[in-house]
Amino acid sequence: MELNRTDYIILKLLMKKKCTSFFEGMTLQEIMDVTQTTRPTTYRKMMNMKEMGYVEKGCKSIQADTFYLLDKGINFIERKGEVEHD
């Protein structure tokens, strides 16, 4: 399975928000608010990217799972050169 445009947008979002460690992640709701995707679609995308090694589940935010980038996801975004630097 390959990444699609929405997957790429999610990876870029996680990078922009510096979600790169177990304690620094975004919830599905936070991701959905930006991507305008539904909960089932967003969850399915996150699980697919988790399976492919781009993201991992982080610590819980109250009862919600959070997600953060793994090295594979970080390297993918950096190779694309699309990250806005502050």
C-alpha positions as CSV (number, residue, x, y, z in Angstrom):
1,M,0.0,0.0,0.0
2,E,1.3,3.4,-0.9
3,L,0.7,6.8,0.8
4,N,-2.0,9.1,-0.7
5,R,-2.4,12.8,-0.6
6,T,-4.4,12.8,2.7
7,D,-1.7,10.6,4.3
8,Y,0.9,13.0,3.2
9,I,-1.1,16.0,4.6
10,I,-1.4,14.1,8.0
11,L,2.4,13.4,8.1
12,K,3.1,17.1,7.3
13,L,0.8,18.2,10.0
14,L,2.4,15.9,12.6
15,M,5.8,17.3,11.6
16,K,4.7,20.9,11.6
17,K,3.3,20.4,15.2
18,K,6.5,18.7,16.2
19,C,4.8,15.4,17.1
20,T,8.0,13.3,17.1
21,S,8.0,11.6,20.5
22,F,5.7,9.4,22.7
23,F,4.7,12.5,24.8
24,E,4.3,14.9,21.8
25,G,1.4,13.6,19.7
26,M,-1.9,14.7,18.3
27,T,-5.3,13.1,18.9
28,L,-7.6,11.9,16.1
29,Q,-9.9,14.8,16.8
30,E,-7.1,17.3,16.5
31,I,-6.1,15.7,13.2
32,M,-9.7,15.6,12.0
33,D,-10.1,19.3,12.7
34,V,-7.4,20.2,10.3
35,T,-7.9,17.6,7.6
36,Q,-11.7,17.7,7.6
37,T,-11.9,13.9,7.4
38,T,-14.3,11.7,9.3
39,R,-13.3,9.7,12.4
40,P,-13.5,6.3,10.7
41,T,-11.4,7.5,7.8
42,T,-8.9,9.2,10.0
43,Y,-8.6,6.2,12.3
44,R,-8.2,3.8,9.3
45,K,-5.5,6.1,7.8
46,M,-3.6,6.3,11.1
47,M,-3.7,2.5,11.5
48,N,-2.5,2.0,7.9
49,M,0.4,4.4,8.4
50,K,1.2,2.7,11.8
51,E,1.3,-0.6,10.1
52,M,3.7,0.8,7.4
53,G,6.0,2.2,10.1
54,Y,5.4,6.0,9.6
55,V,3.5,6.7,12.9
56,E,3.0,5.2,16.3
57,K,0.5,5.6,19.1
58,G,1.7,7.9,21.8
59,C,0.6,8.5,25.4
60,K,-3.1,8.9,26.0
61,S,-4.7,12.4,26.2
62,I,-7.4,11.7,28.8
63,Q,-9.0,8.7,27.0
64,A,-7.9,9.6,23.4
65,D,-5.0,7.9,21.6
66,T,-2.4,10.3,20.3
67,F,-0.1,9.7,17.3
68,Y,3.4,10.8,16.6
69,L,5.9,10.4,13.7
70,L,8.5,7.6,13.7
71,D,11.9,8.1,12.0
72,K,10.5,6.7,8.7
73,G,7.8,9.4,8.7
74,I,10.2,12.2,9.6
75,N,12.6,11.1,6.9
76,F,9.9,10.9,4.3
77,I,8.7,14.4,5.0
78,E,12.3,15.8,5.2
79,R,13.1,14.2,1.9
80,K,10.1,15.9,0.3
81,G,11.4,19.2,1.5
82,E,8.0,20.5,2.1
83,V,8.2,21.4,5.8
84,E,7.9,25.0,6.7
85,H,10.6,26.1,9.1
86,D,9.8,28.7,11.7
